[in-house]
Amino acid sequence: MRIELLTSPGCPHAESARKILADCLSSLGIDEPIIDRIGPYPSPTVLIDGVDVMRPAARAATGDACRLDLPTAQHILDALHVSRSNSPDSRKIN
């Protein structure tokens, strides 16, 4: 599982998004690193396996802009559950 937090320089919501993300990972017992990327991104953006938790059906957003809303815990938890269900380990039959 690849977990990324994309932020633009000086984003006022970056730390809040990081805390929500870390809390979600902890609540599910997921011990994966959060990859921080700072650059010209819609900020903050949380990607789980390359999928934006706020817009899972859309193409990746581009551009240096401040998002008006933070990714919610529910958005992140939903994306983490989808990622887990799609992982090769979850498809093994015991």
Residue, then its C-alpha position, 0 to 999 in steps of 0.5 A: m500500500r502506498i500512502e502519499l500526502l501531497t501539499s503545496p508549500g505553506c499549505p495551512h491545512a497540511e498538518s491537519a490532513r497529516k494528523i487525520l491520515a495518521d489517526c486513520l492508519s493507527s485506528l486500522g493498525i496499518d504500519e505504512p509510511i506516509i510519503d510527503r510530497i511538496g510541490p504544485y499540487p491541489s493541497p492537501t491531497v491524500l493518495i492511497d495507491g495513487v487514488d485521490v481519497m476525495r475524488p476516487a473516480a476522477r483523474a488526478a487533479t493538477g495545479d497549485a491550489c488550496r483545497l477548500d475542504l480537508p480529506t475527512a477521516q471517512h474518505i481516508l478510511d473508505a480508501l484504505h478499506v478499498s486498497r486492502s480489499n484489492s491487495p493480493d493478500s486479501r484474495k488468497i484462499n486459506 
